[in-house]
């Protein structure tokens, strides 16, 4: 299956508390001084500890640019969900791979202008996941990715994409 993710059952998917997540996303939005916007989320055990991290793709005009939107990763703690990573310039699909670095799953996302088909691998390093997907080296199109698509690709309407490159970014 060249150039595509090999789908696997949702072994790493975990339940999340939607009410607590909504509160956490609202706190995050207010902290970043952004407008309310739609988002898609999924709970997944990224670090193998049995607890859900939550991947949140924020899709409103305050969170998106021509090269992608903001993907936030939240962890669960005693006081609810809190952000642990922010990755800008991400288009779906978001794939959680079977590969791990420093105990955390690699992610593969799309980024870039035009076709939005520039795939990049997000690897967890000394400073966590990279903060900007568009700055990473693109993956060859024919590489097979073994993992699970957890957030599908959705085409955004042109009016939903920020055209002003000076717009504030999270």
C-alpha positions, 0 to 999 in steps of 0.5 A: 500500500505505497504512500498510504497508512496501513490501517490497524484496529484502534488498540491505542485509542482510549476514552476521554472525558469530553466535559473535562476536555472542553474545559481544557480546550477553553482554557487553552484558547483563552490563554492563547487569546484566540476565538472559539473554533471547531476542533477534532479530538481523539484519546490515544496512549502515545507514551505507553503508560495506559493513560490517554493523551488527547490529540486536538486539531484546532480548525478555526481561522485563528488556528490555521494558516495557508500551510496548516492548522494547530495540533495540540496534545494534552495529557491527563493529570489530577487537575484535568487535561493540560497541554504538553505540545503544540504543533503548528501547520498541520493538515490531516490525516494524523497518523499514529505510527507503530514507531517510537522515539524516547518512549513516545509514538511517532506521528505522521501529518500532512503540511504545506501549501497547494495539495497539502500532501507534503507528509512529515514525521513528528518524532518526540525528542529532548524538547518534545514533539517539533513545534512546526510541521512545515519546517520538517523534511518531507517524507518520500511519497512512496514510503509505507506508514504502519499505524492508525489514522486517528484524525481524518483529512477534511478539506477546509473552505477557503474562507476558513484559512487565514490569508494574512500571514501576519495573523497571530499564531498560537 
